[in-house]
Amino acid sequence: MASSTRIFSFGLGMSPSRALVKGLARATNGRFVFIPPNSRVDTYVKEQLRRALQPSITNIEVKWNFGDIDVHTAPTQLPTVYANDRLIIYGLMDNISALSSDIHPSVELYTKEDHHRLGEARIERITSTDNTGSIVRLAAKALILELQHTKKVSTGSLQSCFQDETDLTERTTEIEETMKKRIIELSLNYSILTPYAAFVGIEKRVNGSNNDMTLREVPIQISADDHHLISSPSLRYFNNGQRQTLSYLTILACSFLYLAFFFTA
């Protein structure tokens, strides 16, 4: 479908499905855009229409000239590039200190079909970093997202009588386990939350006694959609024929307890 049709998707409203909007555009070499609330829609429509009427560059591959050092590109499948677009590519290297001083590193972009060279960027200086840096974690997250959205082998109806359903199922399970193992490895190395890994923060106290515990009040902010909670200072109801008043502070406390329970769950 991507070879004949391009989909330019829009995300409208407060909470659109970001995975659906992005997935449609990426699968068809299109482009996605999210329209914030209270914004003019025609501005974003014109921008998407401008991209739809112009040619684009697809099937781009990157070449890292770093000698014998292995570089993992993130993402491995580069997105479609339109005029005046920005293309972000990450390169993860296991041992950058092994780079020889005689090598002048550079990055080149090519097209896969005719191997046409698009451009080259020479790297003058490489700074040292660790796995907790922002750029490194962004690169690892890009790899994780690509692994999560990788197309799985279909295990539906067989198209050929010579195809073994058992072998197909085993191969699919093996591929899924390999991807899951790779996602967990990236998650643990770079401290990124994934569907297969979670992190628990533990507070270490020097004094183990709880005698000096004090009450700490943490204020919260109610979202703009909950104006009804503060529209009136009190809420009245009837109990056994007598009118009772539920104060605003009680309503606020109930909302706080609900939010705290939802967060800890």
VODREN-345052 format. One record per residue (C-alpha): y negated, z, x. Coordinates in Angstrom, 1 decimal. Last residue first. Layout:
<atom><v>Y</v><w>Z</w><u>X</u></atom>
...
END
This chain:
<atom><v>-1.7</v><w>41.4</w><u>-2.6</u></atom>
<atom><v>-4.4</v><w>43.2</w><u>-0.6</u></atom>
<atom><v>-7.1</v><w>40.8</w><u>-1.7</u></atom>
<atom><v>-6.1</v><w>40.8</w><u>-5.4</u></atom>
<atom><v>-6.0</v><w>44.6</w><u>-5.5</u></atom>
<atom><v>-9.4</v><w>44.9</w><u>-3.9</u></atom>
<atom><v>-10.9</v><w>42.4</w><u>-6.3</u></atom>
<atom><v>-9.5</v><w>44.2</w><u>-9.3</u></atom>
<atom><v>-10.7</v><w>47.5</w><u>-8.1</u></atom>
<atom><v>-14.2</v><w>46.1</w><u>-7.5</u></atom>
<atom><v>-14.4</v><w>44.6</w><u>-11.0</u></atom>
<atom><v>-13.4</v><w>47.9</w><u>-12.5</u></atom>
<atom><v>-16.0</v><w>49.7</w><u>-10.5</u></atom>
<atom><v>-18.7</v><w>47.3</w><u>-11.7</u></atom>
<atom><v>-17.7</v><w>47.8</w><u>-15.3</u></atom>
<atom><v>-17.9</v><w>51.6</w><u>-14.8</u></atom>
<atom><v>-21.3</v><w>51.3</w><u>-13.2</u></atom>
<atom><v>-22.6</v><w>49.3</w><u>-16.1</u></atom>
<atom><v>-21.9</v><w>52.1</w><u>-18.5</u></atom>
<atom><v>-19.2</v><w>52.1</w><u>-21.2</u></atom>
<atom><v>-20.8</v><w>53.6</w><u>-24.4</u></atom>
<atom><v>-18.8</v><w>55.0</w><u>-27.3</u></atom>
<atom><v>-19.4</v><w>54.7</w><u>-31.0</u></atom>
<atom><v>-17.3</v><w>56.9</w><u>-33.1</u></atom>
<atom><v>-14.9</v><w>55.6</w><u>-35.8</u></atom>
<atom><v>-11.8</v><w>56.6</w><u>-33.8</u></atom>
<atom><v>-13.1</v><w>54.9</w><u>-30.7</u></atom>
<atom><v>-15.8</v><w>52.2</w><u>-31.1</u></atom>
<atom><v>-17.2</v><w>50.0</w><u>-28.4</u></atom>
<atom><v>-20.5</v><w>49.7</w><u>-26.6</u></atom>
<atom><v>-21.2</v><w>47.9</w><u>-23.2</u></atom>
<atom><v>-24.1</v><w>49.0</w><u>-21.1</u></atom>
<atom><v>-26.8</v><w>47.6</w><u>-18.8</u></atom>
<atom><v>-26.7</v><w>44.1</w><u>-20.3</u></atom>
<atom><v>-26.6</v><w>40.7</w><u>-18.6</u></atom>
<atom><v>-25.0</v><w>42.2</w><u>-15.5</u></atom>
<atom><v>-21.3</v><w>41.5</w><u>-16.2</u></atom>
<atom><v>-22.2</v><w>38.3</w><u>-18.2</u></atom>
<atom><v>-23.7</v><w>36.8</w><u>-15.1</u></atom>
<atom><v>-20.2</v><w>36.4</w><u>-13.6</u></atom>
<atom><v>-20.4</v><w>32.7</w><u>-12.6</u></atom>
<atom><v>-23.0</v><w>33.5</w><u>-9.9</u></atom>
<atom><v>-20.5</v><w>35.5</w><u>-8.0</u></atom>
<atom><v>-20.6</v><w>39.3</w><u>-7.8</u></atom>
<atom><v>-21.5</v><w>40.7</w><u>-4.5</u></atom>
<atom><v>-19.8</v><w>43.8</w><u>-3.1</u></atom>
<atom><v>-21.1</v><w>47.0</w><u>-1.6</u></atom>
<atom><v>-18.8</v><w>49.0</w><u>0.7</u></atom>
<atom><v>-18.9</v><w>52.8</w><u>0.2</u></atom>
<atom><v>-17.4</v><w>54.8</w><u>3.1</u></atom>
<atom><v>-15.9</v><w>58.1</w><u>2.3</u></atom>
<atom><v>-15.1</v><w>60.2</w><u>5.4</u></atom>
<atom><v>-11.8</v><w>61.1</w><u>7.1</u></atom>
<atom><v>-12.3</v><w>63.8</w><u>9.8</u></atom>
<atom><v>-9.0</v><w>65.6</w><u>9.0</u></atom>
<atom><v>-6.9</v><w>62.5</w><u>9.3</u></atom>
<atom><v>-5.5</v><w>63.3</w><u>12.8</u></atom>
<atom><v>-4.2</v><w>60.5</w><u>15.0</u></atom>
<atom><v>-7.2</v><w>60.5</w><u>17.3</u></atom>
<atom><v>-7.1</v><w>57.4</w><u>19.6</u></atom>
<atom><v>-6.8</v><w>55.0</w><u>16.7</u></atom>
<atom><v>-5.2</v><w>51.6</w><u>16.8</u></atom>
<atom><v>-5.8</v><w>49.3</w><u>13.9</u></atom>
<atom><v>-3.1</v><w>46.8</w><u>13.1</u></atom>
<atom><v>-3.9</v><w>43.3</w><u>11.9</u></atom>
<atom><v>-1.0</v><w>41.4</w><u>10.4</u></atom>
<atom><v>-0.6</v><w>37.7</w><u>11.0</u></atom>
<atom><v>1.3</v><w>35.1</w><u>9.0</u></atom>
<atom><v>3.7</v><w>32.3</w><u>9.8</u></atom>
<atom><v>5.6</v><w>29.7</w><u>7.8</u></atom>
<atom><v>3.0</v><w>28.5</w><u>5.3</u></atom>
<atom><v>0.5</v><w>28.4</w><u>8.2</u></atom>
<atom><v>-2.2</v><w>30.8</w><u>9.6</u></atom>
<atom><v>-3.4</v><w>29.9</w><u>13.1</u></atom>
<atom><v>-3.1</v><w>32.2</w><u>16.1</u></atom>
<atom><v>-3.0</v><w>29.5</w><u>18.8</u></atom>
<atom><v>0.5</v><w>30.1</w><u>20.4</u></atom>
<atom><v>2.0</v><w>31.6</w><u>17.2</u></atom>
<atom><v>0.9</v><w>28.8</w><u>14.9</u></atom>
<atom><v>1.7</v><w>26.0</w><u>17.3</u></atom>
<atom><v>5.3</v><w>27.3</w><u>17.7</u></atom>
<atom><v>5.6</v><w>27.9</w><u>13.9</u></atom>
<atom><v>4.5</v><w>24.3</w><u>13.2</u></atom>
<atom><v>7.0</v><w>22.9</w><u>15.8</u></atom>
<atom><v>9.9</v><w>24.9</w><u>14.3</u></atom>
<atom><v>9.0</v><w>23.7</w><u>10.8</u></atom>
<atom><v>8.8</v><w>20.1</w><u>12.0</u></atom>
<atom><v>12.2</v><w>20.4</w><u>13.7</u></atom>
<atom><v>13.7</v><w>22.0</w><u>10.6</u></atom>
<atom><v>12.3</v><w>19.2</w><u>8.4</u></atom>
<atom><v>13.8</v><w>16.6</w><u>10.6</u></atom>
<atom><v>17.2</v><w>18.3</w><u>10.6</u></atom>
<atom><v>17.2</v><w>18.6</w><u>6.9</u></atom>
<atom><v>16.4</v><w>14.9</w><u>6.4</u></atom>
<atom><v>19.1</v><w>13.9</w><u>8.8</u></atom>
<atom><v>21.6</v><w>16.1</w><u>7.0</u></atom>
<atom><v>20.6</v><w>14.7</w><u>3.6</u></atom>
<atom><v>20.9</v><w>11.1</w><u>4.9</u></atom>
<atom><v>24.3</v><w>11.8</w><u>6.4</u></atom>
<atom><v>25.6</v><w>13.2</w><u>3.1</u></atom>
<atom><v>24.2</v><w>10.3</w><u>1.1</u></atom>
<atom><v>26.0</v><w>7.7</w><u>3.2</u></atom>
<atom><v>24.5</v><w>4.2</w><u>2.9</u></atom>
<atom><v>26.9</v><w>1.3</w><u>2.7</u></atom>
<atom><v>26.3</v><w>0.9</w><u>-1.0</u></atom>
<atom><v>22.7</v><w>0.2</w><u>-0.4</u></atom>
<atom><v>19.6</v><w>1.4</w><u>-2.2</u></atom>
<atom><v>20.8</v><w>5.0</w><u>-2.7</u></atom>
<atom><v>19.0</v><w>7.1</w><u>-5.3</u></atom>
<atom><v>16.9</v><w>9.9</w><u>-4.1</u></atom>
<atom><v>16.9</v><w>11.6</w><u>-0.7</u></atom>
<atom><v>13.6</v><w>10.3</w><u>0.5</u></atom>
<atom><v>12.7</v><w>10.9</w><u>4.1</u></atom>
<atom><v>9.6</v><w>13.1</w><u>4.4</u></atom>
<atom><v>6.1</v><w>11.8</w><u>4.9</u></atom>
<atom><v>4.2</v><w>13.9</w><u>7.3</u></atom>
<atom><v>1.6</v><w>16.0</w><u>5.5</u></atom>
<atom><v>2.6</v><w>19.4</w><u>7.1</u></atom>
<atom><v>2.9</v><w>17.8</w><u>10.6</u></atom>
<atom><v>-0.5</v><w>16.3</w><u>10.3</u></atom>
<atom><v>-2.0</v><w>19.6</w><u>9.2</u></atom>
<atom><v>-0.4</v><w>21.4</w><u>12.1</u></atom>
<atom><v>-1.6</v><w>18.9</w><u>14.7</u></atom>
<atom><v>-5.2</v><w>19.2</w><u>13.4</u></atom>
<atom><v>-4.9</v><w>23.0</w><u>13.5</u></atom>
<atom><v>-3.9</v><w>22.8</w><u>17.1</u></atom>
<atom><v>-6.9</v><w>20.7</w><u>18.0</u></atom>
<atom><v>-9.2</v><w>23.1</w><u>16.0</u></atom>
<atom><v>-7.7</v><w>26.0</w><u>17.9</u></atom>
<atom><v>-8.4</v><w>24.5</w><u>21.2</u></atom>
<atom><v>-12.0</v><w>23.7</w><u>20.3</u></atom>
<atom><v>-12.6</v><w>27.3</w><u>19.0</u></atom>
<atom><v>-11.2</v><w>29.0</w><u>22.1</u></atom>
<atom><v>-8.3</v><w>31.5</w><u>21.7</u></atom>
<atom><v>-5.7</v><w>29.4</w><u>23.6</u></atom>
<atom><v>-7.7</v><w>29.5</w><u>26.8</u></atom>
<atom><v>-10.4</v><w>27.4</w><u>28.5</u></atom>
<atom><v>-11.2</v><w>25.8</w><u>31.9</u></atom>
<atom><v>-13.9</v><w>23.2</w><u>32.0</u></atom>
<atom><v>-13.2</v><w>19.6</w><u>32.9</u></atom>
<atom><v>-16.0</v><w>17.6</w><u>34.5</u></atom>
<atom><v>-16.9</v><w>13.9</w><u>34.8</u></atom>
<atom><v>-14.7</v><w>12.5</w><u>32.1</u></atom>
<atom><v>-15.1</v><w>8.7</w><u>31.7</u></atom>
<atom><v>-15.2</v><w>7.3</w><u>28.1</u></atom>
<atom><v>-13.8</v><w>3.9</w><u>27.4</u></atom>
<atom><v>-14.2</v><w>1.4</w><u>24.5</u></atom>
<atom><v>-12.6</v><w>-0.9</w><u>22.0</u></atom>
<atom><v>-9.9</v><w>-2.6</w><u>24.1</u></atom>
<atom><v>-7.8</v><w>-5.1</w><u>22.2</u></atom>
<atom><v>-4.1</v><w>-4.3</w><u>22.3</u></atom>
<atom><v>-3.5</v><w>-7.2</w><u>19.8</u></atom>
<atom><v>-1.8</v><w>-5.1</w><u>17.1</u></atom>
<atom><v>-2.2</v><w>-1.5</w><u>18.4</u></atom>
<atom><v>-6.0</v><w>-1.5</w><u>18.8</u></atom>
<atom><v>-7.2</v><w>0.2</w><u>21.9</u></atom>
<atom><v>-9.3</v><w>3.3</w><u>22.8</u></atom>
<atom><v>-9.6</v><w>4.5</w><u>26.4</u></atom>
<atom><v>-10.0</v><w>8.1</w><u>27.8</u></atom>
<atom><v>-10.9</v><w>8.8</w><u>31.4</u></atom>
<atom><v>-9.8</v><w>10.9</w><u>34.3</u></atom>
<atom><v>-10.8</v><w>10.1</w><u>37.9</u></atom>
<atom><v>-7.7</v><w>10.9</w><u>39.9</u></atom>
<atom><v>-8.0</v><w>11.8</w><u>43.6</u></atom>
<atom><v>-8.6</v><w>15.5</w><u>42.7</u></atom>
<atom><v>-5.1</v><w>15.8</w><u>41.3</u></atom>
<atom><v>-4.6</v><w>17.3</w><u>37.9</u></atom>
<atom><v>-2.1</v><w>20.2</w><u>38.2</u></atom>
<atom><v>-4.8</v><w>22.7</w><u>36.9</u></atom>
<atom><v>-4.6</v><w>20.9</w><u>33.5</u></atom>
<atom><v>-1.2</v><w>22.3</w><u>32.8</u></atom>
<atom><v>-0.1</v><w>22.0</w><u>29.1</u></atom>
<atom><v>-2.7</v><w>19.5</w><u>27.9</u></atom>
<atom><v>-3.9</v><w>19.2</w><u>24.3</u></atom>
<atom><v>-6.1</v><w>16.2</w><u>23.6</u></atom>
<atom><v>-8.3</v><w>16.2</w><u>20.5</u></atom>
<atom><v>-9.8</v><w>13.1</w><u>18.9</u></atom>
<atom><v>-12.9</v><w>13.1</w><u>16.7</u></atom>
<atom><v>-14.2</v><w>9.7</w><u>15.4</u></atom>
<atom><v>-17.7</v><w>9.5</w><u>14.1</u></atom>
<atom><v>-18.7</v><w>6.7</w><u>11.8</u></atom>
<atom><v>-21.7</v><w>4.4</w><u>12.2</u></atom>
<atom><v>-19.6</v><w>1.4</w><u>11.0</u></atom>
<atom><v>-16.2</v><w>2.3</w><u>9.7</u></atom>
<atom><v>-13.2</v><w>3.9</w><u>11.5</u></atom>
<atom><v>-9.8</v><w>4.4</w><u>9.9</u></atom>
<atom><v>-8.0</v><w>7.6</w><u>10.9</u></atom>
<atom><v>-6.0</v><w>8.2</w><u>14.1</u></atom>
<atom><v>-2.3</v><w>8.8</w><u>13.6</u></atom>
<atom><v>-1.4</v><w>11.3</w><u>16.4</u></atom>
<atom><v>-4.1</v><w>13.7</w><u>15.3</u></atom>
<atom><v>-4.3</v><w>15.3</w><u>17.7</u></atom>
<atom><v>-3.1</v><w>13.6</w><u>20.9</u></atom>
<atom><v>-0.7</v><w>15.5</w><u>23.2</u></atom>
<atom><v>-1.5</v><w>14.9</w><u>26.9</u></atom>
<atom><v>1.2</v><w>14.9</w><u>29.5</u></atom>
<atom><v>-0.1</v><w>15.2</w><u>33.1</u></atom>
<atom><v>1.2</v><w>12.6</w><u>35.5</u></atom>
<atom><v>-2.1</v><w>10.8</w><u>36.0</u></atom>
<atom><v>-4.8</v><w>11.8</w><u>33.5</u></atom>
<atom><v>-5.7</v><w>8.4</w><u>32.0</u></atom>
<atom><v>-5.4</v><w>9.3</w><u>28.3</u></atom>
<atom><v>-4.8</v><w>6.3</w><u>26.1</u></atom>
<atom><v>-5.8</v><w>6.4</w><u>22.5</u></atom>
<atom><v>-4.4</v><w>4.2</w><u>19.7</u></atom>
<atom><v>-6.3</v><w>2.7</w><u>16.7</u></atom>
<atom><v>-4.3</v><w>1.3</w><u>13.8</u></atom>
<atom><v>-7.4</v><w>0.5</w><u>11.7</u></atom>
<atom><v>-10.9</v><w>-0.7</w><u>12.4</u></atom>
<atom><v>-13.0</v><w>-1.4</w><u>9.3</u></atom>
<atom><v>-14.7</v><w>-4.3</w><u>7.5</u></atom>
<atom><v>-17.6</v><w>-3.7</w><u>5.2</u></atom>
<atom><v>-17.9</v><w>-3.7</w><u>1.4</u></atom>
<atom><v>-15.9</v><w>-0.5</w><u>0.8</u></atom>
<atom><v>-18.0</v><w>1.4</w><u>3.3</u></atom>
<atom><v>-21.2</v><w>0.5</w><u>1.5</u></atom>
<atom><v>-19.6</v><w>1.4</w><u>-1.8</u></atom>
<atom><v>-18.8</v><w>4.9</w><u>-0.5</u></atom>
<atom><v>-22.4</v><w>5.5</w><u>0.5</u></atom>
<atom><v>-23.7</v><w>4.1</w><u>-2.7</u></atom>
<atom><v>-21.4</v><w>6.4</w><u>-4.7</u></atom>
<atom><v>-22.6</v><w>9.4</w><u>-2.6</u></atom>
<atom><v>-26.2</v><w>8.8</w><u>-3.4</u></atom>
<atom><v>-25.4</v><w>8.0</w><u>-7.1</u></atom>
<atom><v>-23.9</v><w>11.4</w><u>-7.6</u></atom>
<atom><v>-27.1</v><w>13.3</w><u>-7.2</u></atom>
<atom><v>-26.4</v><w>16.9</w><u>-6.4</u></atom>
<atom><v>-26.2</v><w>20.0</w><u>-8.7</u></atom>
<atom><v>-22.7</v><w>20.8</w><u>-7.5</u></atom>
<atom><v>-21.6</v><w>19.4</w><u>-4.2</u></atom>
<atom><v>-20.1</v><w>15.9</w><u>-4.0</u></atom>
<atom><v>-17.0</v><w>15.7</w><u>-1.7</u></atom>
<atom><v>-16.3</v><w>12.4</w><u>0.1</u></atom>
<atom><v>-13.1</v><w>10.6</w><u>1.0</u></atom>
<atom><v>-12.6</v><w>7.5</w><u>3.0</u></atom>
<atom><v>-10.0</v><w>4.7</w><u>2.8</u></atom>
<atom><v>-7.1</v><w>3.8</w><u>5.1</u></atom>
<atom><v>-4.7</v><w>4.1</w><u>2.1</u></atom>
<atom><v>-2.8</v><w>7.3</w><u>3.0</u></atom>
<atom><v>-6.0</v><w>8.9</w><u>4.4</u></atom>
<atom><v>-8.0</v><w>8.3</w><u>1.2</u></atom>
<atom><v>-5.4</v><w>9.6</w><u>-1.2</u></atom>
<atom><v>-4.6</v><w>12.6</w><u>1.0</u></atom>
<atom><v>-8.2</v><w>13.7</w><u>1.3</u></atom>
<atom><v>-8.8</v><w>13.8</w><u>-2.5</u></atom>
<atom><v>-5.4</v><w>15.4</w><u>-3.2</u></atom>
<atom><v>-5.6</v><w>18.0</w><u>-0.5</u></atom>
<atom><v>-9.2</v><w>18.9</w><u>-1.4</u></atom>
<atom><v>-8.2</v><w>19.5</w><u>-5.0</u></atom>
<atom><v>-11.7</v><w>20.0</w><u>-6.5</u></atom>
<atom><v>-13.3</v><w>23.5</w><u>-6.7</u></atom>
<atom><v>-16.9</v><w>23.6</w><u>-7.7</u></atom>
<atom><v>-17.3</v><w>20.1</w><u>-9.1</u></atom>
<atom><v>-16.5</v><w>16.6</w><u>-7.9</u></atom>
<atom><v>-14.3</v><w>15.3</w><u>-5.1</u></atom>
<atom><v>-14.4</v><w>11.5</w><u>-4.7</u></atom>
<atom><v>-11.9</v><w>9.1</w><u>-3.4</u></atom>
<atom><v>-12.2</v><w>5.7</w><u>-1.7</u></atom>
<atom><v>-8.9</v><w>4.0</w><u>-2.0</u></atom>
<atom><v>-8.0</v><w>1.0</w><u>0.2</u></atom>
<atom><v>-5.4</v><w>-1.5</w><u>-0.9</u></atom>
<atom><v>-3.5</v><w>-4.3</w><u>0.9</u></atom>
<atom><v>-2.1</v><w>-2.9</w><u>4.1</u></atom>
<atom><v>-2.4</v><w>0.8</w><u>2.9</u></atom>
<atom><v>0.0</v><w>0.0</w><u>0.0</u></atom>
END
